[in-house]
Amino acid sequence: MAMSEQAQLEARRTSLYQQLLREVLGDAHRYAPGVEQRLPTRIAAASGPLPRRAARSGREHLRDLIERTAARAGFSRRHFDPRVAAEHLTRIAELSEGFDCTLDLLADEASKRALLDLLKLRVLGPYHAPLRTTSAAYRAKQAEVDRELRLESATFEVSDPWFSPLSLYRVPVPGGPPVTLHSHSVDVVSVFLLHQYSYGQDGRRVGVGPGDVVLDVGGCWGDTALYFASLVGPTGKVYTFEFDPESLAILRANLSLNPELARRIEVVEQALWDTSGESLGIIQAGRMTHVQSDGTTSGLTVPTVTIDDFVDRTELEQLDFVKMDVEGVEMNVLRGATRALAELRPRLGIAAYHRDDDLVQIPELIDSLGLGYRFFLNTYSAVEEETVLFATAANSST
């Protein structure tokens, strides 16, 4: 007799969790060099004093050789914190039902594999559980960008704790003139080289094309707005949402460097939210700038608008792609976009790494609207940051 639907679901859940545990345990006992679970994706500057990590590289190399010798003799060391790993495994177990639902929603095997690899990464870090793009490969791309595309170093100091200063780059773009912008090598690599907001696995493509109307939610320094503008062409339109005065100054400087693309971009100095007309506090931190909804403020505030109200106000009859990276409040923005999603069915590219349940809550909310969206998943860095959940409606052509 065929298994019941509930029994099949339980079997899938058991299989997923068992597969995760099998791979985690297997990778945990495989030797990997390095003593830190995670490393920032920032590379050393070409000039100036080297950071202490680089100064210790000789000792670390010697230690690595000793550890490899010990590993061959059967004395392997785990290069992760077992306590932290246990905490992550416990949290994954708590969310396992939701992760199973997400697994069922993902539309291809590459996305399903990406989900499992991300969960492994949370537990073991990039040495034992490397993603498709390894830490070494990503840093090599950063070095290539700084070596071949950087025009001027240290052009803007920003409040970002990890990504300051910015530099000036000229980045080639297929089918159009190069984009000149003040940015960080991380964004040049993820957005322009790895095409962070375009999914292309297993013969499927979800992204931006000529003539599209795009909402760039979380514009920051303008890299994604310029990237999208180069793709939509002269008949397309990009609305980029940014409210931080520091980021706006850099964004507008970048638009002035690319006048042809700037004509396709409109800057909206509001925060997208689940209700319009509120005033939220702003916490400045460069790429990690975010809003505060609890009433606390540093003195800077921003008015809110929903995507639904923005679409009505702008009288948009076409909306093809919504990119969203808003430092953990993606759910708030989505709750203010339900009417626009139902009526215009845009393709979506949503950052899904700020909260540990993003990969459960975000697809669940979109799927609950009953619009027939299909989901895809990929990561565009060596760590969980830059993980994007794509969604495309059944009637979408791209």
Secondary structure, DSSP 8 states (H G I E B T S, - for coil): ----HHHHHHHHHHHHHHHHHHHHHHHHTS----S-S---S----SSS---HHHHTHHHHHHHHHHHHHHHHTT-----S-HHHHHHHHHHHHHTHHHHHHHHHHB-SHHHHHHHHHHHHHHHHHHHHS--SS-HHHHHHHHHHHHHHTEEEEEEE--S-SSS-SEEEEEEEETTEEEEEEEE-HHHIIIIIIS-TT-B--TT--BS--TT-EEEEES-TTSHHHHHHHHHH-TT-EEEEE---HHHHHHHHHHHHH-HHHHTTEEEE-SEE-SSSS-EEEEE--GGG-EEE-SS--SS-EEEEE-HHHHHHHHT-S---EEEE--TT-HHHHHHT-HHHHHHH--EEEEE--SSTTHHHHHHHHHHHTTS--EEEEEE-SSSSTTEEEEEE-TT---
